[in-house]
Amino acid sequence: MQSKAASARNRWVIAASGMVTMMTLGTIYSWSLFTQPLSGGFGWSNMTTTWTFALAFFSLSFGAMVGGRWHDKIGPRKVAFTGVML
């Protein structure tokens, strides 16, 4: 059995890890802030930036489906760690 101090420290690590994970997942929703600078800086069309967002969102959705099934088999820690590393 873990001591109270180790248990409390582990809770904060889990909370901080969850917060970082949610922040990385939320970055896809900030894409609209980058479309104009990318279009202006690289000369990309609106179609190009839209396809980039669509590909990123498809990857997020597909990863969530695969990760959800994998989560049911092995649990949340390994799935979350793998997702963060990817």
PDB file of N, CA, C and O in Angstrom:
ATOM      1  N   MET A   1       0.840  -1.184   0.000  1.00  0.00           N
ATOM      2  CA  MET A   1       0.000   0.000   0.000  1.00  0.00           C
ATOM      3  C   MET A   1       0.886   1.248   0.000  1.00  0.00           C
ATOM      4  O   MET A   1       1.924   1.279   0.660  1.00  0.00           O
ATOM      5  N   GLN A   2       0.474   2.258  -0.733  1.00  0.00           N
ATOM      6  CA  GLN A   2       1.247   3.492  -0.812  1.00  0.00           C
ATOM      7  C   GLN A   2       1.020   4.347   0.420  1.00  0.00           C
ATOM      8  O   GLN A   2      -0.032   4.300   1.058  1.00  0.00           O
ATOM      9  N   SER A   3       2.048   5.134   0.734  1.00  0.00           N
ATOM     10  CA  SER A   3       1.881   6.084   1.830  1.00  0.00           C
ATOM     11  C   SER A   3       0.999   7.233   1.356  1.00  0.00           C
ATOM     12  O   SER A   3       0.782   7.405   0.157  1.00  0.00           O
ATOM     13  N   LYS A   4       0.494   8.017   2.304  1.00  0.00           N
ATOM     14  CA  LYS A   4      -0.377   9.145   1.953  1.00  0.00           C
ATOM     15  C   LYS A   4       0.360  10.175   1.109  1.00  0.00           C
ATOM     16  O   LYS A   4      -0.215  10.736   0.176  1.00  0.00           O
ATOM     17  N   ALA A   5       1.631  10.430   1.425  1.00  0.00           N
ATOM     18  CA  ALA A   5       2.407  11.420   0.665  1.00  0.00           C
ATOM     19  C   ALA A   5       2.605  10.968  -0.779  1.00  0.00           C
ATOM     20  O   ALA A   5       2.464  11.767  -1.705  1.00  0.00           O
ATOM     21  N   ALA A   6       2.931   9.692  -0.972  1.00  0.00           N
ATOM     22  CA  ALA A   6       3.125   9.175  -2.334  1.00  0.00           C
ATOM     23  C   ALA A   6       1.818   9.188  -3.099  1.00  0.00           C
ATOM     24  O   ALA A   6       1.798   9.497  -4.290  1.00  0.00           O
ATOM     25  N   SER A   7       0.728   8.857  -2.430  1.00  0.00           N
ATOM     26  CA  SER A   7      -0.582   8.851  -3.066  1.00  0.00           C
ATOM     27  C   SER A   7      -1.000  10.260  -3.487  1.00  0.00           C
ATOM     28  O   SER A   7      -1.538  10.452  -4.578  1.00  0.00           O
ATOM     29  N   ALA A   8      -0.753  11.245  -2.619  1.00  0.00           N
ATOM     30  CA  ALA A   8      -1.095  12.637  -2.942  1.00  0.00           C
ATOM     31  C   ALA A   8      -0.242  13.147  -4.094  1.00  0.00           C
ATOM     32  O   ALA A   8      -0.749  13.849  -4.968  1.00  0.00           O
ATOM     33  N   ARG A   9       1.029  12.811  -4.112  1.00  0.00           N
ATOM     34  CA  ARG A   9       1.915  13.233  -5.194  1.00  0.00           C
ATOM     35  C   ARG A   9       1.458  12.601  -6.514  1.00  0.00           C
ATOM     36  O   ARG A   9       1.447  13.269  -7.548  1.00  0.00           O
ATOM     37  N   ASN A  10       1.091  11.343  -6.483  1.00  0.00           N
ATOM     38  CA  ASN A  10       0.623  10.646  -7.679  1.00  0.00           C
ATOM     39  C   ASN A  10      -0.649  11.295  -8.226  1.00  0.00           C
ATOM     40  O   ASN A  10      -0.825  11.377  -9.442  1.00  0.00           O
ATOM     41  N   ARG A  11      -1.527  11.752  -7.352  1.00  0.00           N
ATOM     42  CA  ARG A  11      -2.749  12.425  -7.802  1.00  0.00           C
ATOM     43  C   ARG A  11      -2.434  13.695  -8.576  1.00  0.00           C
ATOM     44  O   ARG A  11      -3.074  13.986  -9.586  1.00  0.00           O
ATOM     45  N   TRP A  12      -1.445  14.454  -8.103  1.00  0.00           N
ATOM     46  CA  TRP A  12      -1.084  15.688  -8.792  1.00  0.00           C
ATOM     47  C   TRP A  12      -0.429  15.403 -10.137  1.00  0.00           C
ATOM     48  O   TRP A  12      -0.633  16.144 -11.098  1.00  0.00           O
ATOM     49  N   VAL A  13       0.350  14.342 -10.209  1.00  0.00           N
ATOM     50  CA  VAL A  13       0.966  13.957 -11.484  1.00  0.00           C
ATOM     51  C   VAL A  13      -0.117  13.578 -12.488  1.00  0.00           C
ATOM     52  O   VAL A  13      -0.050  13.969 -13.653  1.00  0.00           O
ATOM     53  N   ILE A  14      -1.103  12.825 -12.045  1.00  0.00           N
ATOM     54  CA  ILE A  14      -2.200  12.422 -12.918  1.00  0.00           C
ATOM     55  C   ILE A  14      -3.009  13.648 -13.357  1.00  0.00           C
ATOM     56  O   ILE A  14      -3.379  13.755 -14.527  1.00  0.00           O
ATOM     57  N   ALA A  15      -3.282  14.564 -12.438  1.00  0.00           N
ATOM     58  CA  ALA A  15      -4.034  15.774 -12.783  1.00  0.00           C
ATOM     59  C   ALA A  15      -3.262  16.635 -13.786  1.00  0.00           C
ATOM     60  O   ALA A  15      -3.843  17.129 -14.752  1.00  0.00           O
ATOM     61  N   ALA A  16      -1.959  16.816 -13.563  1.00  0.00           N
ATOM     62  CA  ALA A  16      -1.146  17.610 -14.477  1.00  0.00           C
ATOM     63  C   ALA A  16      -1.052  16.934 -15.847  1.00  0.00           C
ATOM     64  O   ALA A  16      -1.116  17.604 -16.877  1.00  0.00           O
ATOM     65  N   SER A  17      -0.905  15.631 -15.858  1.00  0.00           N
ATOM     66  CA  SER A  17      -0.851  14.893 -17.127  1.00  0.00           C
ATOM     67  C   SER A  17      -2.158  15.037 -17.890  1.00  0.00           C
ATOM     68  O   SER A  17      -2.145  15.223 -19.107  1.00  0.00           O
ATOM     69  N   GLY A  18      -3.273  14.955 -17.199  1.00  0.00           N
ATOM     70  CA  GLY A  18      -4.572  15.134 -17.844  1.00  0.00           C
ATOM     71  C   GLY A  18      -4.738  16.526 -18.419  1.00  0.00           C
ATOM     72  O   GLY A  18      -5.288  16.692 -19.507  1.00  0.00           O
ATOM     73  N   MET A  19      -4.268  17.523 -17.696  1.00  0.00           N
ATOM     74  CA  MET A  19      -4.373  18.900 -18.174  1.00  0.00           C
ATOM     75  C   MET A  19      -3.531  19.110 -19.438  1.00  0.00           C
ATOM     76  O   MET A  19      -3.992  19.733 -20.394  1.00  0.00           O
ATOM     77  N   VAL A  20      -2.313  18.598 -19.443  1.00  0.00           N
ATOM     78  CA  VAL A  20      -1.459  18.728 -20.621  1.00  0.00           C
ATOM     79  C   VAL A  20      -2.067  17.991 -21.803  1.00  0.00           C
ATOM     80  O   VAL A  20      -2.038  18.490 -22.928  1.00  0.00           O
ATOM     81  N   THR A  21      -2.613  16.819 -21.560  1.00  0.00           N
ATOM     82  CA  THR A  21      -3.253  16.048 -22.628  1.00  0.00           C
ATOM     83  C   THR A  21      -4.432  16.816 -23.217  1.00  0.00           C
ATOM     84  O   THR A  21      -4.571  16.881 -24.438  1.00  0.00           O
ATOM     85  N   MET A  22      -5.265  17.389 -22.389  1.00  0.00           N
ATOM     86  CA  MET A  22      -6.413  18.157 -22.891  1.00  0.00           C
ATOM     87  C   MET A  22      -5.974  19.410 -23.642  1.00  0.00           C
ATOM     88  O   MET A  22      -6.620  19.811 -24.610  1.00  0.00           O
ATOM     89  N   MET A  23      -4.875  20.033 -23.202  1.00  0.00           N
ATOM     90  CA  MET A  23      -4.371  21.209 -23.908  1.00  0.00           C
ATOM     91  C   MET A  23      -3.885  20.823 -25.303  1.00  0.00           C
ATOM     92  O   MET A  23      -4.118  21.560 -26.261  1.00  0.00           O
ATOM     93  N   THR A  24      -3.219  19.688 -25.427  1.00  0.00           N
ATOM     94  CA  THR A  24      -2.750  19.274 -26.746  1.00  0.00           C
ATOM     95  C   THR A  24      -3.914  18.892 -27.645  1.00  0.00           C
ATOM     96  O   THR A  24      -3.871  19.143 -28.850  1.00  0.00           O
ATOM     97  N   LEU A  25      -4.949  18.293 -27.082  1.00  0.00           N
ATOM     98  CA  LEU A  25      -6.127  17.972 -27.886  1.00  0.00           C
ATOM     99  C   LEU A  25      -6.852  19.231 -28.338  1.00  0.00           C
ATOM    100  O   LEU A  25      -7.446  19.246 -29.416  1.00  0.00           O
ATOM    101  N   GLY A  26      -6.813  20.267 -27.548  1.00  0.00           N
ATOM    102  CA  GLY A  26      -7.509  21.505 -27.879  1.00  0.00           C
ATOM    103  C   GLY A  26      -6.807  22.354 -28.926  1.00  0.00           C
ATOM    104  O   GLY A  26      -7.396  23.299 -29.450  1.00  0.00           O
ATOM    105  N   THR A  27      -5.565  22.033 -29.237  1.00  0.00           N
ATOM    106  CA  THR A  27      -4.851  22.842 -30.217  1.00  0.00           C
ATOM    107  C   THR A  27      -5.483  22.783 -31.600  1.00  0.00           C
ATOM    108  O   THR A  27      -5.348  23.731 -32.373  1.00  0.00           O
ATOM    109  N   ILE A  28      -6.159  21.707 -31.926  1.00  0.00           N
ATOM    110  CA  ILE A  28      -6.780  21.608 -33.256  1.00  0.00           C
ATOM    111  C   ILE A  28      -7.856  22.677 -33.435  1.00  0.00           C
ATOM    112  O   ILE A  28      -8.105  23.129 -34.552  1.00  0.00           O
ATOM    113  N   TYR A  29      -8.482  23.073 -32.355  1.00  0.00           N
ATOM    114  CA  TYR A  29      -9.554  24.061 -32.454  1.00  0.00           C
ATOM    115  C   TYR A  29      -9.018  25.492 -32.609  1.00  0.00           C
ATOM    116  O   TYR A  29      -9.782  26.416 -32.890  1.00  0.00           O
ATOM    117  N   SER A  30      -7.732  25.668 -32.430  1.00  0.00           N
ATOM    118  CA  SER A  30      -7.139  26.989 -32.651  1.00  0.00           C
ATOM    119  C   SER A  30      -6.645  27.149 -34.087  1.00  0.00           C
ATOM    120  O   SER A  30      -6.025  28.161 -34.415  1.00  0.00           O
ATOM    121  N   TRP A  31      -6.907  26.181 -34.932  1.00  0.00           N
ATOM    122  CA  TRP A  31      -6.429  26.221 -36.312  1.00  0.00           C
ATOM    123  C   TRP A  31      -6.882  27.480 -37.050  1.00  0.00           C
ATOM    124  O   TRP A  31      -6.138  28.027 -37.863  1.00  0.00           O
ATOM    125  N   SER A  32      -8.085  27.930 -36.772  1.00  0.00           N
ATOM    126  CA  SER A  32      -8.598  29.105 -37.494  1.00  0.00           C
ATOM    127  C   SER A  32      -7.728  30.336 -37.274  1.00  0.00           C
ATOM    128  O   SER A  32      -7.737  31.250 -38.099  1.00  0.00           O
ATOM    129  N   LEU A  33      -6.978  30.377 -36.180  1.00  0.00           N
ATOM    130  CA  LEU A  33      -6.073  31.504 -35.938  1.00  0.00           C
ATOM    131  C   LEU A  33      -4.878  31.492 -36.883  1.00  0.00           C
ATOM    132  O   LEU A  33      -4.258  32.530 -37.112  1.00  0.00           O
ATOM    133  N   PHE A  34      -4.552  30.336 -37.428  1.00  0.00           N
ATOM    134  CA  PHE A  34      -3.363  30.200 -38.256  1.00  0.00           C
ATOM    135  C   PHE A  34      -3.645  30.246 -39.748  1.00  0.00           C
ATOM    136  O   PHE A  34      -2.709  30.326 -40.543  1.00  0.00           O
ATOM    137  N   THR A  35      -4.898  30.198 -40.147  1.00  0.00           N
ATOM    138  CA  THR A  35      -5.186  30.118 -41.582  1.00  0.00           C
ATOM    139  C   THR A  35      -4.736  31.366 -42.345  1.00  0.00           C
ATOM    140  O   THR A  35      -4.116  31.249 -43.402  1.00  0.00           O
ATOM    141  N   GLN A  36      -5.036  32.541 -41.829  1.00  0.00           N
ATOM    142  CA  GLN A  36      -4.625  33.761 -42.538  1.00  0.00           C
ATOM    143  C   GLN A  36      -3.100  33.937 -42.569  1.00  0.00           C
ATOM    144  O   GLN A  36      -2.561  34.248 -43.631  1.00  0.00           O
ATOM    145  N   PRO A  37      -2.387  33.752 -41.457  1.00  0.00           N
ATOM    146  CA  PRO A  37      -0.924  33.867 -41.540  1.00  0.00           C
ATOM    147  C   PRO A  37      -0.299  32.843 -42.492  1.00  0.00           C
ATOM    148  O   PRO A  37       0.652  33.164 -43.205  1.00  0.00           O
ATOM    149  N   LEU A  38      -0.825  31.617 -42.508  1.00  0.00           N
ATOM    150  CA  LEU A  38      -0.282  30.613 -43.429  1.00  0.00           C
ATOM    151  C   LEU A  38      -0.582  30.971 -44.879  1.00  0.00           C
ATOM    152  O   LEU A  38       0.266  30.825 -45.759  1.00  0.00           O
ATOM    153  N   SER A  39      -1.799  31.441 -45.111  1.00  0.00           N
ATOM    154  CA  SER A  39      -2.161  31.851 -46.474  1.00  0.00           C
ATOM    155  C   SER A  39      -1.284  33.004 -46.950  1.00  0.00           C
ATOM    156  O   SER A  39      -0.810  33.001 -48.086  1.00  0.00           O
ATOM    157  N   GLY A  40      -1.071  33.981 -46.088  1.00  0.00           N
ATOM    158  CA  GLY A  40      -0.262  35.137 -46.455  1.00  0.00           C
ATOM    159  C   GLY A  40       1.220  34.826 -46.541  1.00  0.00           C
ATOM    160  O   GLY A  40       1.901  35.274 -47.463  1.00  0.00           O
ATOM    161  N   GLY A  41       1.719  34.063 -45.589  1.00  0.00           N
ATOM    162  CA  GLY A  41       3.155  33.788 -45.534  1.00  0.00           C
ATOM    163  C   GLY A  41       3.641  32.813 -46.586  1.00  0.00           C
ATOM    164  O   GLY A  41       4.727  32.987 -47.138  1.00  0.00           O
ATOM    165  N   PHE A  42       2.859  31.796 -46.870  1.00  0.00           N
ATOM    166  CA  PHE A  42       3.282  30.768 -47.813  1.00  0.00           C
ATOM    167  C   PHE A  42       2.536  30.829 -49.143  1.00  0.00           C
ATOM    168  O   PHE A  42       2.857  30.095 -50.077  1.00  0.00           O
ATOM    169  N   GLY A  43       1.548  31.698 -49.221  1.00  0.00           N
ATOM    170  CA  GLY A  43       0.767  31.797 -50.441  1.00  0.00           C
ATOM    171  C   GLY A  43      -0.205  30.642 -50.621  1.00  0.00           C
ATOM    172  O   GLY A  43      -0.598  30.323 -51.744  1.00  0.00           O
ATOM    173  N   TRP A  44      -0.588  30.021 -49.525  1.00  0.00           N
ATOM    174  CA  TRP A  44      -1.516  28.897 -49.597  1.00  0.00           C
ATOM    175  C   TRP A  44      -2.922  29.408 -49.868  1.00  0.00           C
ATOM    176  O   TRP A  44      -3.293  30.499 -49.436  1.00  0.00           O
ATOM    177  N   SER A  45      -3.687  28.620 -50.578  1.00  0.00           N
ATOM    178  CA  SER A  45      -5.085  28.975 -50.830  1.00  0.00           C
ATOM    179  C   SER A  45      -5.933  28.584 -49.622  1.00  0.00           C
ATOM    180  O   SER A  45      -5.493  27.856 -48.732  1.00  0.00           O
ATOM    181  N   ASN A  46      -7.148  29.089 -49.625  1.00  0.00           N
ATOM    182  CA  ASN A  46      -8.086  28.724 -48.566  1.00  0.00           C
ATOM    183  C   ASN A  46      -8.373  27.226 -48.597  1.00  0.00           C
ATOM    184  O   ASN A  46      -8.570  26.605 -47.553  1.00  0.00           O
ATOM    185  N   MET A  47      -8.397  26.650 -49.793  1.00  0.00           N
ATOM    186  CA  MET A  47      -8.628  25.214 -49.950  1.00  0.00           C
ATOM    187  C   MET A  47      -7.518  24.398 -49.274  1.00  0.00           C
ATOM    188  O   MET A  47      -7.795  23.383 -48.636  1.00  0.00           O
ATOM    189  N   THR A  48      -6.282  24.838 -49.414  1.00  0.00           N
ATOM    190  CA  THR A  48      -5.155  24.119 -48.816  1.00  0.00           C
ATOM    191  C   THR A  48      -5.238  24.120 -47.301  1.00  0.00           C
ATOM    192  O   THR A  48      -5.055  23.081 -46.667  1.00  0.00           O
ATOM    193  N   THR A  49      -5.514  25.276 -46.719  1.00  0.00           N
ATOM    194  CA  THR A  49      -5.607  25.335 -45.259  1.00  0.00           C
ATOM    195  C   THR A  49      -6.820  24.559 -44.754  1.00  0.00           C
ATOM    196  O   THR A  49      -6.777  23.987 -43.666  1.00  0.00           O
ATOM    197  N   THR A  50      -7.894  24.534 -45.528  1.00  0.00           N
ATOM    198  CA  THR A  50      -9.077  23.768 -45.131  1.00  0.00           C
ATOM    199  C   THR A  50      -8.784  22.277 -45.165  1.00  0.00           C
ATOM    200  O   THR A  50      -9.193  21.549 -44.260  1.00  0.00           O
ATOM    201  N   TRP A  51      -8.085  21.812 -46.190  1.00  0.00           N
ATOM    202  CA  TRP A  51      -7.732  20.394 -46.268  1.00  0.00           C
ATOM    203  C   TRP A  51      -6.759  19.996 -45.158  1.00  0.00           C
ATOM    204  O   TRP A  51      -6.821  18.877 -44.649  1.00  0.00           O
ATOM    205  N   THR A  52      -5.881  20.891 -44.793  1.00  0.00           N
ATOM    206  CA  THR A  52      -4.964  20.609 -43.691  1.00  0.00           C
ATOM    207  C   THR A  52      -5.732  20.399 -42.395  1.00  0.00           C
ATOM    208  O   THR A  52      -5.446  19.466 -41.645  1.00  0.00           O
ATOM    209  N   PHE A  53      -6.711  21.270 -42.127  1.00  0.00           N
ATOM    210  CA  PHE A  53      -7.543  21.117 -40.931  1.00  0.00           C
ATOM    211  C   PHE A  53      -8.350  19.828 -41.015  1.00  0.00           C
ATOM    212  O   PHE A  53      -8.463  19.107 -40.024  1.00  0.00           O
ATOM    213  N   ALA A  54      -8.910  19.529 -42.177  1.00  0.00           N
ATOM    214  CA  ALA A  54      -9.718  18.318 -42.337  1.00  0.00           C
ATOM    215  C   ALA A  54      -8.882  17.067 -42.085  1.00  0.00           C
ATOM    216  O   ALA A  54      -9.351  16.132 -41.437  1.00  0.00           O
ATOM    217  N   LEU A  55      -7.662  17.042 -42.587  1.00  0.00           N
ATOM    218  CA  LEU A  55      -6.778  15.907 -42.357  1.00  0.00           C
ATOM    219  C   LEU A  55      -6.429  15.767 -40.874  1.00  0.00           C
ATOM    220  O   LEU A  55      -6.415  14.660 -40.336  1.00  0.00           O
ATOM    221  N   ALA A  56      -6.152  16.882 -40.228  1.00  0.00           N
ATOM    222  CA  ALA A  56      -5.837  16.846 -38.798  1.00  0.00           C
ATOM    223  C   ALA A  56      -7.042  16.371 -37.986  1.00  0.00           C
ATOM    224  O   ALA A  56      -6.890  15.588 -37.049  1.00  0.00           O
ATOM    225  N   PHE A  57      -8.228  16.839 -38.340  1.00  0.00           N
ATOM    226  CA  PHE A  57      -9.422  16.442 -37.604  1.00  0.00           C
ATOM    227  C   PHE A  57      -9.760  14.974 -37.860  1.00  0.00           C
ATOM    228  O   PHE A  57     -10.194  14.273 -36.946  1.00  0.00           O
ATOM    229  N   PHE A  58      -9.568  14.505 -39.088  1.00  0.00           N
ATOM    230  CA  PHE A  58      -9.766  13.088 -39.385  1.00  0.00           C
ATOM    231  C   PHE A  58      -8.805  12.239 -38.562  1.00  0.00           C
ATOM    232  O   PHE A  58      -9.201  11.217 -38.002  1.00  0.00           O
ATOM    233  N   SER A  59      -7.540  12.660 -38.487  1.00  0.00           N
ATOM    234  CA  SER A  59      -6.553  11.923 -37.706  1.00  0.00           C
ATOM    235  C   SER A  59      -6.940  11.879 -36.233  1.00  0.00           C
ATOM    236  O   SER A  59      -6.795  10.843 -35.584  1.00  0.00           O
ATOM    237  N   LEU A  60      -7.428  12.993 -35.703  1.00  0.00           N
ATOM    238  CA  LEU A  60      -7.873  13.034 -34.316  1.00  0.00           C
ATOM    239  C   LEU A  60      -9.049  12.086 -34.102  1.00  0.00           C
ATOM    240  O   LEU A  60      -9.084  11.352 -33.114  1.00  0.00           O
ATOM    241  N   SER A  61     -10.001  12.100 -35.012  1.00  0.00           N
ATOM    242  CA  SER A  61     -11.175  11.238 -34.889  1.00  0.00           C
ATOM    243  C   SER A  61     -10.806   9.770 -34.997  1.00  0.00           C
ATOM    244  O   SER A  61     -11.265   8.953 -34.199  1.00  0.00           O
ATOM    245  N   PHE A  62      -9.986   9.428 -35.969  1.00  0.00           N
ATOM    246  CA  PHE A  62      -9.557   8.046 -36.147  1.00  0.00           C
ATOM    247  C   PHE A  62      -8.759   7.574 -34.933  1.00  0.00           C
ATOM    248  O   PHE A  62      -8.948   6.459 -34.447  1.00  0.00           O
ATOM    249  N   GLY A  63      -7.863   8.441 -34.448  1.00  0.00           N
ATOM    250  CA  GLY A  63      -7.082   8.102 -33.263  1.00  0.00           C
ATOM    251  C   GLY A  63      -7.954   7.893 -32.034  1.00  0.00           C
ATOM    252  O   GLY A  63      -7.655   7.040 -31.198  1.00  0.00           O
ATOM    253  N   ALA A  64      -9.032   8.667 -31.918  1.00  0.00           N
ATOM    254  CA  ALA A  64      -9.949   8.506 -30.787  1.00  0.00           C
ATOM    255  C   ALA A  64     -10.679   7.168 -30.873  1.00  0.00           C
ATOM    256  O   ALA A  64     -10.891   6.511 -29.853  1.00  0.00           O
ATOM    257  N   MET A  65     -11.060   6.764 -32.073  1.00  0.00           N
ATOM    258  CA  MET A  65     -11.731   5.466 -32.228  1.00  0.00           C
ATOM    259  C   MET A  65     -10.791   4.313 -31.879  1.00  0.00           C
ATOM    260  O   MET A  65     -11.160   3.404 -31.136  1.00  0.00           O
ATOM    261  N   VAL A  66      -9.582   4.360 -32.420  1.00  0.00           N
ATOM    262  CA  VAL A  66      -8.608   3.302 -32.142  1.00  0.00           C
ATOM    263  C   VAL A  66      -8.225   3.312 -30.661  1.00  0.00           C
ATOM    264  O   VAL A  66      -8.170   2.268 -30.012  1.00  0.00           O
ATOM    265  N   GLY A  67      -7.962   4.519 -30.141  1.00  0.00           N
ATOM    266  CA  GLY A  67      -7.586   4.632 -28.729  1.00  0.00           C
ATOM    267  C   GLY A  67      -8.688   4.183 -27.789  1.00  0.00           C
ATOM    268  O   GLY A  67      -8.407   3.609 -26.737  1.00  0.00           O
ATOM    269  N   GLY A  68      -9.940   4.437 -28.152  1.00  0.00           N
ATOM    270  CA  GLY A  68     -11.058   4.009 -27.308  1.00  0.00           C
ATOM    271  C   GLY A  68     -11.160   2.502 -27.216  1.00  0.00           C
ATOM    272  O   GLY A  68     -11.394   1.950 -26.141  1.00  0.00           O
ATOM    273  N   ARG A  69     -10.984   1.843 -28.337  1.00  0.00           N
ATOM    274  CA  ARG A  69     -11.027   0.370 -28.330  1.00  0.00           C
ATOM    275  C   ARG A  69      -9.830  -0.202 -27.575  1.00  0.00           C
ATOM    276  O   ARG A  69      -9.953  -1.174 -26.831  1.00  0.00           O
ATOM    277  N   TRP A  70      -8.674   0.420 -27.780  1.00  0.00           N
ATOM    278  CA  TRP A  70      -7.465  -0.032 -27.090  1.00  0.00           C
ATOM    279  C   TRP A  70      -7.598   0.215 -25.587  1.00  0.00           C
ATOM    280  O   TRP A  70      -7.142  -0.596 -24.781  1.00  0.00           O
ATOM    281  N   HIS A  71      -8.215   1.322 -25.214  1.00  0.00           N
ATOM    282  CA  HIS A  71      -8.452   1.660 -23.803  1.00  0.00           C
ATOM    283  C   HIS A  71      -9.271   0.578 -23.112  1.00  0.00           C
ATOM    284  O   HIS A  71      -8.998   0.226 -21.965  1.00  0.00           O
ATOM    285  N   ASP A  72     -10.276   0.052 -23.809  1.00  0.00           N
ATOM    286  CA  ASP A  72     -11.103  -0.999 -23.228  1.00  0.00           C
ATOM    287  C   ASP A  72     -10.297  -2.260 -22.943  1.00  0.00           C
ATOM    288  O   ASP A  72     -10.627  -3.011 -22.024  1.00  0.00           O
ATOM    289  N   LYS A  73      -9.255  -2.498 -23.712  1.00  0.00           N
ATOM    290  CA  LYS A  73      -8.462  -3.714 -23.538  1.00  0.00           C
ATOM    291  C   LYS A  73      -7.356  -3.577 -22.495  1.00  0.00           C
ATOM    292  O   LYS A  73      -7.141  -4.493 -21.701  1.00  0.00           O
ATOM    293  N   ILE A  74      -6.643  -2.427 -22.488  1.00  0.00           N
ATOM    294  CA  ILE A  74      -5.456  -2.342 -21.626  1.00  0.00           C
ATOM    295  C   ILE A  74      -5.532  -1.264 -20.554  1.00  0.00           C
ATOM    296  O   ILE A  74      -4.676  -1.221 -19.671  1.00  0.00           O
ATOM    297  N   GLY A  75      -6.529  -0.398 -20.609  1.00  0.00           N
ATOM    298  CA  GLY A  75      -6.652   0.635 -19.589  1.00  0.00           C
ATOM    299  C   GLY A  75      -6.167   1.996 -20.057  1.00  0.00           C
ATOM    300  O   GLY A  75      -5.562   2.109 -21.124  1.00  0.00           O
ATOM    301  N   PRO A  76      -6.426   3.029 -19.266  1.00  0.00           N
ATOM    302  CA  PRO A  76      -6.187   4.398 -19.709  1.00  0.00           C
ATOM    303  C   PRO A  76      -4.735   4.860 -19.691  1.00  0.00           C
ATOM    304  O   PRO A  76      -4.356   5.685 -20.522  1.00  0.00           O
ATOM    305  N   ARG A  77      -3.923   4.368 -18.790  1.00  0.00           N
ATOM    306  CA  ARG A  77      -2.572   4.927 -18.639  1.00  0.00           C
ATOM    307  C   ARG A  77      -1.702   4.724 -19.873  1.00  0.00           C
ATOM    308  O   ARG A  77      -1.083   5.668 -20.364  1.00  0.00           O
ATOM    309  N   LYS A  78      -1.659   3.498 -20.370  1.00  0.00           N
ATOM    310  CA  LYS A  78      -0.817   3.224 -21.534  1.00  0.00           C
ATOM    311  C   LYS A  78      -1.338   3.937 -22.774  1.00  0.00           C
ATOM    312  O   LYS A  78      -0.556   4.414 -23.596  1.00  0.00           O
ATOM    313  N   VAL A  79      -2.652   4.010 -22.907  1.00  0.00           N
ATOM    314  CA  VAL A  79      -3.236   4.686 -24.063  1.00  0.00           C
ATOM    315  C   VAL A  79      -2.938   6.181 -24.013  1.00  0.00           C
ATOM    316  O   VAL A  79      -2.534   6.761 -25.022  1.00  0.00           O
ATOM    317  N   ALA A  80      -3.127   6.803 -22.877  1.00  0.00           N
ATOM    318  CA  ALA A  80      -2.854   8.236 -22.748  1.00  0.00           C
ATOM    319  C   ALA A  80      -1.373   8.527 -22.953  1.00  0.00           C
ATOM    320  O   ALA A  80      -1.026   9.499 -23.625  1.00  0.00           O
ATOM    321  N   PHE A  81      -0.509   7.719 -22.398  1.00  0.00           N
ATOM    322  CA  PHE A  81       0.931   7.927 -22.557  1.00  0.00           C
ATOM    323  C   PHE A  81       1.320   7.806 -24.021  1.00  0.00           C
ATOM    324  O   PHE A  81       2.079   8.631 -24.528  1.00  0.00           O
ATOM    325  N   THR A  82       0.814   6.797 -24.699  1.00  0.00           N
ATOM    326  CA  THR A  82       1.118   6.609 -26.125  1.00  0.00           C
ATOM    327  C   THR A  82       0.600   7.791 -26.945  1.00  0.00           C
ATOM    328  O   THR A  82       1.292   8.288 -27.833  1.00  0.00           O
ATOM    329  N   GLY A  83      -0.611   8.233 -26.644  1.00  0.00           N
ATOM    330  CA  GLY A  83      -1.175   9.384 -27.361  1.00  0.00           C
ATOM    331  C   GLY A  83      -0.373  10.646 -27.177  1.00  0.00           C
ATOM    332  O   GLY A  83      -0.162  11.391 -28.134  1.00  0.00           O
ATOM    333  N   VAL A  84       0.075  10.897 -25.979  1.00  0.00           N
ATOM    334  CA  VAL A  84       0.880  12.088 -25.715  1.00  0.00           C
ATOM    335  C   VAL A  84       2.218  11.997 -26.434  1.00  0.00           C
ATOM    336  O   VAL A  84       2.703  12.992 -26.973  1.00  0.00           O
ATOM    337  N   MET A  85       2.814  10.818 -26.446  1.00  0.00           N
ATOM    338  CA  MET A  85       4.101  10.652 -27.120  1.00  0.00           C
ATOM    339  C   MET A  85       3.957  10.818 -28.644  1.00  0.00           C
ATOM    340  O   MET A  85       4.857  11.342 -29.300  1.00  0.00           O
ATOM    341  N   LEU A  86       2.841  10.377 -29.188  1.00  0.00           N
ATOM    342  CA  LEU A  86       2.628  10.550 -30.629  1.00  0.00           C
ATOM    343  C   LEU A  86       2.375  11.998 -30.958  1.00  0.00           C
ATOM    344  O   LEU A  86       2.174  12.340 -32.123  1.00  0.00           O
TER     345      LEU A  86
END
